[in-house]
Amino acid sequence: MTVIAETLPTSRLARWTGRVLSGLVIVFLMFDGAIKLVPWPIVTETMDKMGYGSSETLARSLGLITIVCTVLYSIPPTSILGAILLTGYLGGAVASHVRAGHEPFNIAFPVIFGVLLWLGLYLRDRRLRVLVPWRR
């Protein structure tokens, strides 16, 4: 698999597009994790509105999980593991928004972010393109 991955052509534009998309995802998720570590009142109020109570301990735990998974995503050797973990995390966000009866945009936002996460990784990581090739 490594030999095949090394021979796949990758345009500079695709690599840089992947890096930019991944960078945007990383910045957003690190910010999201950081505000949960503090936790700001808006975080605990929102958690309470979603039915999780206003627990600062839960907010800090979610913030730590977000940051750890995002760091794994940002390091090339562990990026696929990080993407898988973040997909689960974002899936939980979708489920929480559905359960709380939020508007379609709030439900779609984590889905869109998950797509950007995987698209960025797909464009910047040859191993993933070997694993999931596009058929022509």
C-alpha positions in Angstrom: 0.0 0.0 0.0 2.8 2.4 0.7 4.4 1.9 -2.7 1.0 2.6 -4.4 0.5 5.7 -2.2 3.8 7.1 -3.1 3.2 6.8 -6.9 -0.2 8.5 -6.8 0.0 11.9 -8.4 -1.1 14.8 -6.2 -1.4 18.3 -7.5 -0.1 21.1 -5.4 -3.5 22.8 -5.5 -5.2 19.7 -4.1 -2.6 19.4 -1.3 -2.9 23.1 -0.3 -6.7 23.0 -0.6 -6.6 20.0 1.8 -4.3 21.8 4.2 -6.4 25.0 4.2 -9.6 23.0 4.8 -8.0 21.0 7.5 -6.5 24.2 9.1 -10.0 25.8 9.2 -11.5 22.7 10.8 -8.6 22.5 13.3 -8.8 26.2 14.3 -12.6 26.0 14.8 -12.5 22.8 16.9 -9.6 24.0 19.0 -11.6 27.2 19.8 -14.7 25.1 20.5 -12.7 22.9 22.9 -11.0 25.8 24.6 -14.3 27.6 25.4 -15.5 24.4 27.0 -12.4 24.1 29.1 -13.0 27.6 30.7 -16.2 27.0 30.6 -17.9 30.3 29.7 -21.5 30.8 30.9 -22.8 30.6 27.3 -21.4 27.1 27.1 -23.1 25.8 30.3 -26.3 27.6 29.4 -26.4 26.0 25.9 -25.7 22.6 27.4 -28.6 23.1 29.8 -30.9 24.1 26.9 -29.9 20.9 25.1 -30.8 18.8 28.1 -27.4 18.0 29.5 -27.6 20.3 32.5 -25.2 23.1 33.2 -22.4 20.9 34.4 -19.0 22.5 34.3 -17.3 19.1 34.7 -19.1 17.8 31.6 -18.2 20.9 29.6 -14.5 20.5 30.6 -14.6 16.8 29.6 -16.1 17.6 26.2 -13.5 20.4 25.7 -10.7 18.0 26.5 -12.1 15.3 24.2 -12.4 17.9 21.4 -8.9 19.1 21.8 -7.3 15.7 22.1 -9.1 14.4 19.0 -8.3 17.6 17.1 -4.6 17.3 18.0 -4.7 13.7 16.7 -6.3 14.9 13.5 -3.6 17.6 13.0 -0.6 15.2 13.3 -0.1 13.4 9.9 0.6 9.9 11.3 -2.5 9.9 13.5 -4.8 12.1 11.3 -7.1 9.3 10.2 -7.6 8.1 13.8 -8.4 11.7 14.7 -10.8 12.1 11.8 -12.6 8.9 12.9 -12.9 10.1 16.5 -14.0 13.6 15.4 -16.7 12.0 13.2 -18.1 10.3 16.2 -18.0 13.5 18.2 -19.7 15.4 15.5 -22.3 12.7 15.1 -23.1 13.1 18.8 -23.5 16.8 18.2 -26.0 16.0 15.4 -27.9 13.7 17.6 -28.0 16.3 20.4 -29.4 19.0 18.1 -32.0 16.6 16.7 -33.0 15.6 20.2 -33.3 19.2 21.3 -35.5 20.0 18.3 -33.2 22.7 16.8 -33.5 24.3 13.4 -32.2 22.4 10.3 -29.1 24.7 10.1 -28.0 23.7 13.6 -28.4 20.0 12.7 -26.6 20.4 9.4 -23.6 22.4 10.7 -21.8 19.4 12.4 -22.5 17.4 9.2 -21.0 20.1 7.0 -18.0 20.3 9.3 -17.5 16.5 9.1 -17.6 16.7 5.4 -15.0 19.5 5.4 -12.9 17.5 7.9 -12.8 14.4 5.6 -12.4 16.3 2.4 -9.4 18.2 3.8 -7.8 15.0 4.9 -8.6 13.2 1.6 -6.9 16.0 -0.4 -3.8 16.1 1.8 -3.2 12.4 2.7 -2.2 9.9 0.0 -2.9 7.0 2.3 -6.6 7.9 2.4 -6.8 8.2 -1.3 -5.4 4.7 -1.7 -7.9 3.4 0.9 -10.9 5.1 -0.7 -10.2 5.7 -4.4 -12.6 7.6 -6.7 -13.7 5.4 -9.6 -13.5 6.9 -13.0 
